[in-house]
Amino acid sequence: MTSMRKLVKVSDMSKEWWDDLYARCRDIIARPDVYADSCRGKILASMFYEPSTRTNFSFQAAAQRLGAGVFGFSDPVGTSASKGETLADTIRMTAAYSSTIVIRSPQEGSATAAALYSEVPIINAGDGGHSHPTQTLTDLTTIAQKRGKISDIKIGLCGDLKHGRTVHSLVEAMEMFPNISFYLISPKELKLPDYVLERMKSEGQQYENSESLIDCIPELDILYMTRIQRERFKDAGEYRRLKDVYVLTKKMLDGAKSDMQIMHPLPRYGEIATDVDNDPRAAYFEQARYGMLIRMALLLEFMHLPRELPQLAADDKAAAPGECTNPACITQSDTYLPRIISRSGADRCGYCDKKTTEMLL
């Protein structure tokens, strides 16, 4: 397998790396007993600064099924972070005790920051509304298992596309595969962020915008539903107005393809009615299991990598003389972090992908 030491953004992945990882996942599915002790003596550190059920549990289950130990927290209140310890110091300390670190945080770019200070591999389990690469691995695995291949697909992304880190990451990952078309189904207030749309245009990805779920359903091979993310809204009234804008019911599937797959990263909050659960096209609970299996393949690679002293990135002050103005960016709280500029198309903050032209000078 082509080796790497971190998975913090989808851009860390290559098609070759994905193919190798998925092949290992398929072997785990076929021969689980062979891998039962493959990470014996290794330890996963689970750092969840934000609530999680599936991602947290699936990482823990994946590690334990490989024979590894697990320690960590699901609420930072009980840690030294509540006393003001920096992320850098927490990562240095946690890396001393573990073989791999998985981190979830509401701050965008937190996993990128963590990777600057860790001697062990870092895995991003979600950083605010920015990125969620292991959910993307879950989604790719589900599509490959259910359809046999990842190509020639029409995908409907429906719901909160503005805050939905899962759809941001999936769109980017689909650049690796041929003939993928997207239907972007959302109210105008919750459309995909400009930086995602700009990347889609620059990569030549095919997409259509729509506000109507029912109109798009007959065209779709995959319907990827997402919840309206209450925790990302600053205005409670705006959330109440939009929270039930899309509700998928059994009746709405009458016009859908017989082999369409319905996916959802979960949890759901009413956007998929329970009468859909028994439909053979409902794949979201299988999707959760595939998430554990592909994370087993990922941990199997990362946990056996040797410790390596991190090389702190140089502070790119010449390219970015100001501060990132994204209030959700990790650089807003952890001001010691070096400025990092990502130069793919327009210059962007290397943590949260906000354009540097929008940074405060």
Buried (B, 14 or more C-beta within 10 A) or exposed (E): EEEBBBBBBBBBBEEEBBEBBBEBBBEBBEEEEEBEEBBEEBBBBBBBBBEBEBBBBBBBBBBBBBBBBBEBBBEBEEBEBEEEEBBBEBBBBBBEEBBBBBBBBBBBBBBBBBBBBBBBBBBBBBBBBBBBBBBBBBBBBBBBBBBEEBEEBBBBBBBBBBBBBBBBBBBBBBBBBEEBBBBBBBBEEBBBBEBBBBBBEEEEBEBEBBBEBEEBBEBBBBBBBBBBBBEBBEEEEEBEEBBEBBBBEBEBBEEBBEEBBBBBBBEBEEBBBEEBEEBEBBBBEBBBBBBBBBBBBBBBBBBBBEEEEBEEBEEBEEEBEEBBEBEBBBBBEBEEBBBBBBEEEBBBBBBBBBBBEEBEE
